[in-house]
Amino acid sequence: MEAAAMVGQPPQPRDRRRGAALLAIATLASLGVLTHRSAAAAALRTYVAADAPRTSSSACASSRIRAARGLLANASLPASAALKPAAEVDADETTAAARARTKMALTQRVSFSLEEPCSSPSRSMSYVVAARYTPANGASKLPPLYVATGRRFAACGDGPATLSGELKLARLRAATVYDVDVLVYDLGTGAASLEWTGRFTSASTGWAAFDGGAFVDVAGATPSWRVLTMAAQQDALGFDDPGNLSAAARGKSFDGMLGVDGEGHVVWYYHLAGFEAWDFLENGNVALVARRQGNLVVPAKRINGDDVDANANSQLQEVDVTGALVKQRASSCAGAPLGYNALSHECRADRATARARGGVEGGGAVDVLSARYGLRRIPNVTVVAKGLNGSDAPTTTKADTFFGTQIVAWDRETDDMAVLYDLFDLARPARDSVTFESSNWNAVRGGCSGNTTLTGVEYHHVSSVTVGVESNLLASSRTLNTIWSLAHDGSGARWTLSSSLEAGHCADCADAGGVWYAFEKDADRFYDPHGALQLPNGDVLVVDDGDDRPGCAVDRRGQCFSRVVCYALDAAAKVARVRWQFEWPYGFADADGAARSAMDVAARDAYSSVGGSVAPLANGNYLVAFTSVDARSADDARGSALAFEVDVAGGAAAVSRLAVPTPLADQDKQGAYRLVPWDSIAAETHVCPFDNS
């Protein structure tokens, strides 16, 4: 879609339309139901956007912006190139050619040419040129955004000093009218002047759910994060009548990554079939993993002296902020199905590898961590499952094929994929053994060349791999209710924290699991862990989905609720103690829940059976996400994914709440999966760029 641009002009002397809007303060009017009802909960608070200019001392304060000095010879808003809306692209179109047709359209360029007479041929003048932009007509209460050049020099000669360039505006809402100003800051005088104003309409995405206003409902104080990213599955129409789109667009689906601003509007998107996880790279690009191979053709593999056709089964991608494909790495296998090696569930930038290569700022490229299937044959294992076929009673099944997990690292410079850990070395069932009872033993099918496949039990189901603070990696296993701390160099496990495994459970495993921590109380145990990460002080954060919690039955009675837990590890006592936890809307006065019955919690607290995340924010708060909420929850009948900015220091109070729409067909599935803050898409910021010039 093309962005419609209106011609701008030098500003006329008048009252500036946004002069008083540089500082936005959030209100609480719409959030009476949000209070976190634990005994220690604090009231909702008002927050000021952390990077908004607060005083008239800012160089961007309206009282300090000078009238136009006539420095710009011209400025313009070139129309964006015509792009094919994502709604008109088949879900399987994930090749480079298709990506070129569906680049992220929510950007706008501002071209400028500066000219100033010279008092002396030898004089050199230096400037910073910035664009300030915001939705027109007061459509947003967020502070305006800025994007700027660095310090630029204009040398005098026989004529005037000249300087030209282009600014890229990012974090734009779809189909929205924007006002844009061009400001010029003269470093010689220390003053900024407003040299040009314009107006444009941003491009549409082609998706009604993304183009028609806020996609995510944001309630409470203005969130402290800038952009929030998530996975999304939506049909082409959002929730509209199919008659609103052309016949060619009907039945199409969006499967990919979204970014929303602090008021819930989509400001970035990337369409990728089978999309699962993502992270941000040292060069500003985005890494993604997808379960679908996108019709990739991969070279044959040499097996026993013969070339055997290989099938791609998944992929890693690196894309830039416009959605252009930079690199792509397929995972593929050939021959017998025991070689099945699809990537799944994780895509994490390993900044420790960048430091080892000279540092991120010095140009070191980060590896990308992921999880990959690896199969084992183990005869005559009895798998005990609960909650099958609508019954609470356990059932037993004989199995001999198990889908385990390898933790792998993609070297983006060499395109190599290295295996760091095979988790069968840490945990596996023994021959002729019986597993513990669980509701999470999934059946998985995989194959390589030809039509032969194997079906087996998903044994490890690694839900997250993150980089710790002690030269380690943290890996969480959903099925085994276990977190491992693994040495970053691949030398073995440092420690294990598990609700279902015990030390010595695997007599013939190559790795005993390091130090085994115990829980201080049974109520402290986690079930179906996701998003485990380590804080700078060594504490461990994890999302406890609770799907396999004792008392959480197939019809979701009893203790079916989700929470985020922060554990302090007592190395001397080898005990993990709960430092704080968050569940919504009810909370516990203590870890046993003595102040409120388990039935009260189960009846009202959010229950997310899959996914979830927690992340520390720059202001000391935490972003908590329950991303696949049961539609039978009394407080979320629509089954929206829920997220909260939580003030832990203030008593684990929810400062703001987000509700992400989830199609009914996708409930109890991945949903938004995890929510990850993104500071800036393309160097745009709410901070006045002249204040540090």
Secondary structure, DSSP 8 states (H G I E B T S, - for coil): ---EEEEEE---SS--TTTT-SS-B---TT-TT----STT-------B-TTS--STTSTTSGGGEE---S-EEEEE---------GGGS-TT--SHHHHHHS-----EEEEEEEEE--SSTT-EEEEEEEEEEEESTT---S--EEEE---EEEE-SSS-EEEEEEEEE-S--TT-EEEEEEEEEETTTTEEEEEEEEEEE----S-HHHHSS-SSEEEES--S-SEEEEEEEEETTTTS-GGGS-TTTTT-EEEEEEEE-TTS-EEEEEE-TTEEEEEE-TTS-EEEEESS-TT-----EEETTEEE-EEEEEEEEEE-TT--EEEEEEEEEESSGGG---EEEEEEEEHHHHHHTT-TTTT---EEEEEEEEEEEEEEEEEEESS-TT-SS-EEEEEEEEEEEEEEEE-TTT--EEEEEEGGGT----TT-B---BS--EEEEEE-STT-EEEEEE---EEEEEE-SSSEEEEEETTTTEEEEEETTSS-EEEEEESS--TTS-TT-S---SEEEEESSGGG--SSEEEEEE-TTS-EEEEE--TT-TT--TT--SS---EEEEEEEETTTTEEEEEEEE-SS---SSTT-TTS-HHHHHHHS--B-S--EEEE-TTS-EEEEE-SB-TT-TT-TT--EEEEEEETTTTSEEEEEEEE---GGGTTS-TT--EEEES-SSS-BSS-TTTT-
